[in-house]
């Protein structure tokens, strides 16, 4: 097919109708990725239309960028090219709900908030709570590996995703995984899709594992004189019989951003089960807090809403992964390193006390100092097999600093082979992922 605006426009009209796509400047600007305007913005209304649109792009050699709510557009490197943005928000139905089996199959454009409203009547929920989750599409959460504090109890999106139906780069609809918990065979396609940024296929349907809503939940904030004391508390807590649903570390900056009681460091602990068990476990948490020199302050569930809004406050965001046992030392290193870049430089740090993953928001750091700061932190956490990913930053930073960081040749070579097998023409979100994939 000749790649001309007229011929592509006619083909898109045949697929989604004249009102299902646009090449108007306003629509293109609204769908821009890192300031790069697509030539077409397409909003299919069904999975069949998604498949036909991708097939058209494949035949014409057009670069396709899948889009959900658009909340994670700063994740990854600037795109190599953007020809067609595929807006998935109209593909948002519940396909099959099996409340007795605690599973549901939904289309990728459904938001987490809409799903929660659907499940509430049966007192079930999907325990994914990354920042801004309610407004984000489920396909976007899978594509960006979006998880939040609830992963401490329920696992990450990789653990909750049972199966996917996706559109291959050539437009063919394919199943991976299954709609039932016990069926596993062949490649684990769902796990390949998690965090792939739409570079291996366009997610169309997701089969998800649900959980019952707990009868009772209580949240406490344990404040400390510094990260080392907080780390000692975490060691005792995680080595005990307490079964928290959320365990998040916060430094002074993160506490201020959440409008929480001030301290140099704190740990937010949420326990959810029957009330008697919650109260008994709270007493243990209080004991561990006092032994580590901390003070326990009961706080309301609204704290988690404020905590989820916190990352959007800082213009630059890093995801730092280290060993949970090194969390305190890593936080102290981050704070010292950030403060050394400038008089007004500050770090807001919050993250999982269970897994050692930290969301670091930077404010007041000179742009020309970001590269050196990231390189230094990568060197520190590399000794423990950790990593530093730039999750959001101005385009000029992500264009000059690899947002993903170094990857060993073996794993990167394997990733290239998978990409070549799934997308040999390289039309799916090209250039955004690790190693320029």
QUIGIHU-V154592 format. One record per helix or strand. SS is the DSSP state (~ for helix, > for strand). FROM is the first residue (numbers start at 1). TO is the last residue. If there is no record, write none. Layout:
# QUIGIHU-V154592
SS_FROM_TO, SS_FROM_TO
This chain:
# QUIGIHU-V154592
~_5_16, ~_18_20, >_21_22, ~_25_30, >_33_33, >_36_36, >_40_42, ~_47_60, >_64_67, >_84_87, >_94_98, >_103_107, >_111_111, ~_112_122, >_124_125, ~_133_135, >_137_137, ~_138_143, ~_151_154, ~_157_160, >_161_167, >_173_177, ~_189_193, >_202_209, >_211_212, >_216_224, ~_227_238, >_246_251, ~_252_257, >_265_273, ~_275_291, >_295_299, ~_302_313, >_316_321, ~_324_339, >_346_352, >_357_363, ~_367_382, >_387_392, ~_395_400, ~_409_422, >_428_428, ~_434_436
